Amino acid sequence: MNASRPDAVQAGAEAIARCRRLLEPALREAVSVLHPSGARMAGFALGWSDVDGRPFAGDGGKHLRPAIAMLSAEAVGAPPESALPGAVAVELVHAFSLVHDDIMDLDERRRHRQTLWRAYGAGPALLAGDAMLALAVDRLAGTGVPMAYLSRALVELVQGQTLDLAFENRPWSGPGEVTVQEYEEMAAGKTGSLLGAAAATGVALGGAPELAERAWEMGREFGVAFQIYDDILGIWGDPAITGKPVHGDLRRGKKTLPIIAALSAGGTAARELAVVVGAAATDEEAVRQAARLVEEAGGRQAALDLSARRARGAMKMMAEFLPGDTALRDVCGALIDRIR
């Protein structure tokens, strides 16, 4: 794709919007089989309804994963709707993972409003997440397409989340500190695996199962790039866009890529950061100071560079087995252009 920066971002956004219009009716139909209370909570988690089940014109998320599934099918010559069962499945798994993630992290805000567990309680929210996971498996099981990639993604997702939680008990610096390599392993599982499953399932449902393994690797690589970019937004993102407070990851003590890279850089800023970052959870001045030091130590730029490198790697993989200009390529290229 040789589009200029605005064209690339616009083309990617239009492709995702096109997939979203196909996805929503199928997603609503899938959720409708749940018990009314479960359907109400799922609707809240997916951005369709308020806490009482009334229609809500809110933020339902980026819908990147289902778009990757449908655009992967389209890239092998099939209509995008041929991958709808896979698109519904990966979006439901994503929603399940966010519900559980918010409970584990005790996050109270997502997409500009309270999280599911804050709205309904942790127990009901856990059950709603479990219900969406079960629905995802059920939707894909009826297609005749092997479940291997979704199953692999679920295993890796849990492994990635386990690593992410374990990082919280590791020191910020010194012996036992989290390395960039360990972070990349975590991101590949927590985020990359489901994007890999989306791409692999999409090409399989599109009639090209022989390309599924390569699509898995491509999607997984793109997922790591996406997670790193999301980490950048987790510190410096605009709350009006992200739906989360600025410097949120610093307040929560999350060992994200910009912080890990900054701490490992050496130099005065890195040493000062190691002293103040642990206090960021309770001290607003420490939060602001830590954000400044992460940038001064080079953590923000290192994250941008690594995200761009992994995204370019995904684009190179894609070109090897899905040549030509496709909407899938537009979506992946748009991330690279945002990083620049």
C-alpha positions in Angstrom: 0.0 0.0 0.0 1.5 3.3 -1.1 -1.2 5.6 0.3 -0.2 8.8 2.1 -0.7 9.0 5.8 -4.2 10.5 5.9 -5.3 8.1 3.1 -4.0 5.0 4.9 -5.7 5.9 8.2 -8.9 6.7 6.5 -8.9 3.6 4.4 -8.3 1.4 7.4 -11.1 3.2 9.4 -13.5 2.7 6.5 -12.7 -1.0 6.3 -13.3 -1.5 10.0 -16.6 0.5 9.8 -17.7 -1.7 6.9 -17.0 -4.8 8.9 -18.7 -3.4 12.0 -22.0 -3.0 10.1 -21.9 -6.6 9.2 -20.9 -7.7 12.6 -23.4 -6.1 14.9 -26.6 -7.9 13.8 -24.8 -11.3 14.0 -23.4 -10.4 17.4 -26.8 -9.3 18.7 -28.3 -12.5 17.5 -25.6 -14.6 19.2 -26.1 -12.9 22.5 -29.9 -13.2 22.3 -29.8 -16.9 23.3 -28.5 -16.1 26.8 -30.6 -15.8 29.9 -32.1 -12.3 30.0 -29.8 -11.2 32.8 -26.8 -12.5 31.0 -27.9 -10.9 27.7 -28.3 -7.6 29.5 -24.8 -7.7 31.0 -23.3 -8.8 27.6 -25.1 -5.9 26.0 -23.6 -3.6 28.5 -20.1 -5.1 28.0 -20.4 -4.8 24.2 -21.6 -1.2 24.4 -25.2 -1.6 23.3 -27.1 -0.9 26.5 -27.0 0.9 29.8 -27.0 -0.8 33.2 -30.7 -1.3 33.0 -30.7 -2.8 29.5 -31.9 0.3 27.7 -30.4 1.1 24.3 -27.1 3.0 24.7 -25.3 4.8 21.9 -21.9 4.3 23.4 -18.4 3.2 22.5 -18.5 -0.5 21.7 -14.7 -0.7 21.1 -12.5 -0.7 18.0 -13.8 -4.1 16.7 -10.3 -4.7 15.3 -10.4 -8.5 15.8 -13.6 -9.2 14.0 -12.5 -6.9 11.2 -9.3 -8.8 10.8 -11.3 -12.1 10.5 -13.6 -10.7 7.9 -10.9 -8.9 5.9 -8.7 -12.0 5.9 -11.6 -13.9 4.3 -12.0 -11.0 1.8 -8.2 -11.1 1.1 -8.4 -14.7 -0.2 -11.3 -13.8 -2.5 -14.4 -14.6 -0.3 -17.1 -12.2 0.8 -16.3 -10.8 4.2 -19.6 -12.1 5.6 -18.3 -15.7 5.0 -16.1 -15.2 8.1 -18.9 -13.8 10.3 -19.0 -16.9 12.7 -15.3 -16.4 13.3 -15.7 -12.6 13.7 -18.5 -13.1 16.3 -16.4 -15.7 18.1 -13.2 -13.6 18.4 -15.2 -10.5 19.5 -17.0 -12.5 22.2 -13.7 -13.9 23.4 -12.2 -10.4 23.4 -15.2 -9.1 25.5 -14.8 -12.0 27.9 -11.1 -11.3 28.3 -11.8 -7.6 29.1 -14.4 -8.4 31.7 -12.1 -10.7 33.5 -9.1 -8.4 33.0 -11.0 -5.5 34.6 -11.9 -7.6 37.6 -8.2 -8.8 38.1 -6.9 -5.2 37.7 -9.8 -3.7 39.7 -10.3 -1.2 36.9 -13.4 0.9 37.4 -13.6 2.6 34.0 -13.6 1.4 30.4 -14.9 3.1 27.3 -16.0 6.2 29.2 -18.2 4.5 31.7 -18.0 2.0 34.6 -16.8 -1.5 34.0 -19.1 -4.4 34.0 -18.1 -5.6 37.5 -18.6 -2.2 39.0 -22.1 -2.0 37.4 -23.3 -5.5 38.4 -20.8 -7.0 40.9 -17.8 -9.2 40.4 -19.7 -12.5 40.6 -22.3 -11.7 37.9 -19.7 -10.1 35.7 -17.5 -13.3 35.9 -20.5 -15.3 34.8 -21.3 -12.9 32.0 -17.7 -13.2 30.8 -17.9 -17.0 31.0 -21.2 -17.0 29.0 -19.6 -14.9 26.2 -16.7 -17.4 26.1 -19.1 -20.3 25.8 -21.0 -18.6 23.1 -17.8 -17.9 21.1 -17.0 -21.6 21.1 -20.5 -22.6 20.2 -20.6 -20.1 17.2 -17.4 -21.4 15.7 -18.1 -25.1 16.4 -21.0 -25.0 14.0 -19.0 -23.9 11.0 -17.1 -27.1 10.3 -13.8 -25.1 10.5 -11.4 -26.7 13.0 -11.3 -25.0 16.4 -7.5 -25.3 16.7 -6.7 -21.7 16.3 -9.3 -20.4 18.7 -8.3 -23.1 21.2 -4.6 -22.1 20.8 -5.5 -18.5 21.2 -7.4 -19.2 24.5 -4.4 -21.1 25.9 -2.0 -18.4 24.9 -4.3 -15.6 26.2 -4.5 -17.2 29.6 -0.7 -17.7 29.6 -0.2 -14.1 28.6 -2.5 -12.8 31.3 -0.8 -15.0 33.9 2.6 -13.4 32.9 1.1 -9.9 33.1 -0.2 -10.5 36.6 3.1 -12.1 37.7 4.9 -9.0 36.5 3.2 -7.0 39.2 5.1 -8.9 41.8 8.5 -8.4 40.1 10.8 -5.5 41.1 10.9 -2.4 38.9 14.7 -2.7 38.5 17.6 -4.8 39.4 17.6 -8.6 39.8 14.3 -10.1 38.7 13.2 -7.0 36.7 10.9 -7.6 33.7 12.8 -7.6 30.4 11.7 -6.4 27.0 11.8 -10.0 25.8 9.6 -11.2 28.6 7.2 -8.4 27.8 7.0 -9.4 24.1 6.2 -12.9 25.2 3.4 -11.7 27.4 2.0 -9.4 24.7 2.1 -12.2 22.1 -0.1 -14.3 24.3 -2.4 -11.7 25.8 -3.1 -9.7 22.6 -1.3 -11.3 19.7 -3.0 -14.7 20.0 -6.5 -13.6 19.4 -5.5 -11.5 16.4 -3.7 -14.5 15.1 -6.8 -16.6 15.6 -8.9 -13.9 13.8 -6.7 -14.0 10.8 -6.3 -17.7 10.7 -10.0 -18.4 11.1 -10.9 -15.7 8.5 -8.8 -17.3 5.8 -10.0 -20.7 6.7 -13.7 -19.6 6.5 -12.8 -17.8 3.3 -11.8 -21.1 1.7 -8.0 -21.0 2.1 -7.3 -23.2 5.1 -3.8 -23.9 3.7 -2.9 -20.3 4.6 -4.2 -20.4 8.1 -0.8 -21.0 9.9 0.8 -18.1 8.1 -2.2 -15.9 8.8 -1.9 -16.9 12.5 1.8 -15.8 12.6 1.0 -12.5 10.8 -1.9 -11.7 13.1 0.1 -12.6 16.2 2.9 -10.2 15.1 0.5 -7.4 14.4 -1.1 -8.0 17.8 2.2 -7.4 19.6 2.6 -4.1 17.7 -0.9 -3.2 18.6 -0.4 -4.0 22.3 2.8 -1.8 22.5 0.9 1.1 20.8 -1.9 0.6 23.4 0.7 0.8 26.1 1.8 4.2 24.8 -1.8 5.4 24.9 -2.1 3.9 28.5 0.4 6.6 29.6 0.0 9.5 27.2 -3.4 8.8 25.5 -6.2 11.4 25.4 -8.9 10.3 27.9 -11.5 11.7 25.5 -10.4 9.0 23.0 -9.2 6.2 25.2 -12.0 6.4 27.8 -9.3 6.0 30.6 -7.5 8.6 32.7 -4.2 10.0 31.5 -1.2 8.2 33.0 -3.5 5.4 34.0 -1.0 2.6 33.6 1.5 4.4 35.9 -1.1 4.8 38.6 -1.9 1.1 38.4 1.7 0.1 38.6 1.6 -1.8 35.3 4.9 -2.8 33.8 4.2 -1.8 30.3 6.7 -1.5 27.4 7.5 2.2 27.7 8.3 1.8 31.4 10.3 -1.4 31.0 12.4 0.1 28.1 13.0 3.3 30.1 14.2 1.5 33.2 16.6 -0.7 31.1 18.0 2.3 29.2 20.5 3.4 31.9 21.4 7.0 32.6 20.2 9.5 35.1 16.5 9.6 34.0 16.3 5.8 34.3 17.8 5.8 37.8 15.5 8.5 38.9 12.5 6.7 37.4 13.4 3.5 39.4 13.1 5.6 42.6 9.8 7.3 41.9 7.8 4.8 39.8 6.8 2.7 42.8 5.1 5.7 44.4 3.0 6.6 41.4 0.1 4.5 42.6 -0.6 6.9 45.5 1.1 10.2 44.7 -0.1 12.4 41.8 3.2 14.3 41.7 5.1 11.0 41.4 2.8 10.0 38.5 3.6 13.2 36.6 7.3 12.9 37.4 7.4 9.2 36.3 5.7 10.0 33.0 8.3 12.7 32.3 11.2 10.4 33.2 9.9 7.6 31.1 10.0 10.0 28.1 13.4 11.4 29.1 14.9 8.0 29.4 13.7 7.1 25.9 10.9 4.7 26.9 8.3 6.4 24.7 10.4 6.4 21.6 11.6 2.8 22.2 8.0 1.7 22.4 7.1 3.6 19.2 10.1 2.1 17.4 9.4 -1.5 18.5 5.7 -1.2 17.7 6.5 0.1 14.2 9.1 -2.7 13.7 6.6 -5.4 14.7 3.9 -3.9 12.5 6.2 -3.7 9.5 7.1 -7.4 10.2 3.4 -8.3 10.0 3.1 -6.4 6.8 6.0 -8.2 5.3 4.5 -11.6 6.3 1.2 -10.5 4.8 2.8 -9.6 1.5 4.4 -13.0 1.2 1.1 -14.9 1.2 -1.6 -12.3 0.6 -0.1 -10.1 -2.1 -1.7 -7.0 -3.5 -3.7 -4.1 -2.1 -6.4 -5.3 0.2 -8.5 -3.8 2.9 -6.7 -6.0 5.4 -3.4 -4.3 4.3 -5.0 -0.9 4.8 -6.0 -1.7 8.4 -2.5 -2.9 9.3 -0.9 0.0 7.4 -3.0 2.5 9.3 -1.4 1.4 12.6 2.1 2.1 11.2 1.0 5.5 10.0 -0.4 6.3 13.5 2.9 5.4 15.1 4.9 7.7 12.9 
